[in-house]
Amino acid sequence: MYATITDSNGNIVTIVNWKVVTHENGQILDRFIDSNGNIYLERPQKEVIDGIELINKLRIKAESFYQIQGIGISIGRTE
């Protein structure tokens, strides 16, 4: 899964990817990280995520990281 973050004009600001990573201590994590290395959410690995929680985290973090309001979020599927 990925999310495209756009500004109020529809221009792409960044793309956030859902990656499963192994932490140094061996814990498996879900990491939602954008193309600029900003981490939006990191949690113990699970198969599903609450869509409303994810959209809220993406919006709050994108507004903070990029200092923009009125962002758009589109969710897509990866193979």
C-alpha positions in Angstrom: 0.0 0.0 0.0 1.1 3.5 -0.6 -0.3 7.0 -0.2 0.2 10.0 -2.5 0.2 13.3 -0.6 -0.7 16.3 -2.7 -0.9 20.1 -2.1 -4.1 22.2 -2.5 -3.3 22.5 -6.2 -3.1 18.8 -6.8 0.7 18.7 -7.1 2.5 15.7 -5.6 4.3 16.6 -2.4 5.5 13.1 -1.5 4.7 9.4 -1.6 4.3 7.4 1.6 5.0 3.6 1.5 4.0 0.9 4.0 7.1 -1.1 4.7 7.7 -4.1 7.0 11.1 -3.7 8.6 13.0 -5.6 11.3 14.3 -3.4 14.1 17.8 -3.8 15.6 16.3 -5.8 18.5 14.6 -8.2 16.1 11.1 -6.7 16.5 9.1 -6.7 13.2 7.6 -3.3 12.5 5.2 -1.6 10.1 6.8 1.6 9.0 5.0 4.3 7.0 7.8 6.3 5.4 7.8 8.9 2.6 10.2 9.4 -0.3 12.1 12.0 1.8 12.7 9.6 4.8 10.0 11.1 7.0 8.3 8.5 9.2 4.6 9.0 9.6 3.7 5.9 11.7 5.7 3.1 13.2 4.1 0.2 15.1 4.5 -3.5 15.8 3.7 -5.4 12.6 0.0 -6.3 11.9 -1.8 -7.4 8.8 -4.5 -4.6 8.9 -4.7 -1.0 9.9 -7.6 1.2 10.8 -8.1 3.4 7.7 -9.3 6.4 9.6 -6.3 6.3 12.0 -3.9 6.0 9.0 -5.4 9.0 7.1 -5.4 11.1 10.3 -1.7 10.3 10.9 -0.8 11.0 7.3 -2.6 14.3 7.3 -1.1 15.5 10.6 2.4 14.5 9.8 2.4 15.8 6.2 1.1 19.2 7.4 3.9 19.2 10.0 6.7 18.0 7.8 5.9 20.2 4.8 4.2 23.1 6.5 1.2 23.0 4.2 -2.6 23.0 4.7 -5.3 21.6 2.5 -3.5 18.5 1.6 -5.0 15.6 -0.4 -4.4 11.9 0.3 -4.9 9.2 -2.2 -4.3 5.5 -1.2 -3.1 2.9 -3.7 -2.2 -0.7 -3.8 1.2 -2.3 -4.4 1.9 -5.8 -5.6 
